[in-house]
Amino acid sequence: MARLNISLPDDVYALAVKWRRRVNLSEICARALRSELEAAESHRSAQALFSALRSPSTLERTLAVRYKLSEVVVPEITQDTTDVRAALGNAAATYLNRYLCDGSLLAIGGGRQMWCVVKNLTPRQVSVKITGLGIRQNDPQVLHAHANTLTTLLWLLYSPRAKAHLVGEALDTVWTSDLPSAPYPKYFVVGSCGPFNATCPLANLLGEEAATHLLKQQVCGDFLYCFFDQDGRLAPAPPLPHQSILPADLLQRLSLRADTRVILVAGGLEKLKIIKFALTVGMCNVLITDPATTQRLLDVNVEEI
């Protein structure tokens, strides 16, 4: 095996001596060097540079103008793409990796789409505060996709400098409409949407009483636990224990800020109506979706969906 002499600062050398019989120092050095040097190589390549600076496509620009969005991201979906949800999750993770920095606030909802986002994020040592947006402490049916589980995974991903947060904690002043202004995107809320009916996963999580309450109001879907009726109007949610939710009016105000990104990650025909509702009432300012959904949003009136 090739050998390379490396100088260590005194404090690192002391740690290395302490652990040399319990860990493989060569493997640690190799992993660290590979990670840093491959990152440097990718940043030097023209492909990586132009990929990061890619101008929005005509489709993305048109949709952004139509709904007054800060950004629209439409990843390429080919015939070989077997999982659109995974492709959207990867695109959202790339988006967050580009923007997240020390001091950022990140709020994330639950669900399988958000699971696809979290598992594609690149491990980084950034100091962020992570808020789990969800209802109840866990979901026995899809434990890995509950917001609390995703927050834990994000903490592990960005540890040891990340901090967790729940909406409604004592003296909670984290997610408010008067966050300090920043000259760059600093605040991020990311979630998905979906249809709502008596047998959907969210109804099972809410429980029979709450689900019945919503169905009586003709609720047909939600974005980050903010519910829409059949006419696209926001419907009041039933009071529930153990909830960490940002209200719809706060999401709308945050979406108007230049330093905040409220990101809706969703695609597919079954979510089209709810995506349209969320865009129409201004509950997000970034949309990450697939090309077919983008085209439908531009071509179809909400009454036709």
GIRA-V473648 format. One record per backbone hydrogen bond with DSSP energy under -0.5 kcal/mol. CO is the residue of the C=O (numbers start at 1). NH is the residue of the N-H. If there is no record, write none. Layout:
# GIRA-V473648
CO	NH
CO	NH
This chain:
# GIRA-V473648
9	13
10	14
11	15
12	16
13	17
14	18
15	19
16	20
19	22
19	23
23	25
24	28
25	29
26	30
27	31
28	32
29	33
30	34
31	35
32	36
33	37
34	38
35	39
36	40
37	41
38	42
39	43
40	44
41	45
45	49
46	50
47	51
48	52
49	53
51	54
57	61
58	62
59	63
60	64
61	65
62	66
63	67
64	68
64	69
65	68
71	287
72	74
73	75
73	289
76	78
78	81
80	82
83	87
84	88
85	89
86	90
87	91
88	92
89	93
90	94
91	95
92	96
93	97
94	98
95	99
96	100
101	104
104	129
105	188
106	131
107	190
108	133
111	115
112	116
113	117
114	118
115	119
117	120
117	121
118	121
124	126
126	128
127	103
128	130
128	163
129	106
130	132
130	165
131	108
131	133
132	134
134	244
140	143
142	145
143	146
145	111
146	150
147	151
148	152
149	153
150	154
151	155
152	156
153	157
154	158
155	159
157	124
158	161
163	130
165	132
166	169
169	172
171	173
174	176
176	179
186	105
187	261
188	107
189	263
190	109
191	265
192	224
194	222
197	200
200	204
201	205
202	206
203	207
207	211
208	212
209	213
210	214
211	215
212	216
213	217
214	217
214	219
215	218
218	230
220	196
221	228
222	194
223	226
225	227
226	223
227	235
228	220
228	221
229	232
233	229
235	227
241	136
242	136
244	134
245	247
247	251
248	252
249	253
250	254
251	255
252	256
253	256
254	257
257	260
259	186
259	187
260	262
261	189
261	263
262	264
262	285
262	286
263	191
263	265
264	266
264	288
268	271
268	272
269	272
271	275
272	276
273	277
274	278
275	279
276	280
277	281
278	283
279	282
285	70
285	71
286	264
287	73
287	289
288	266
290	294
291	295
292	296
293	297
294	298
295	299
296	300
301	304
301	305
302	305
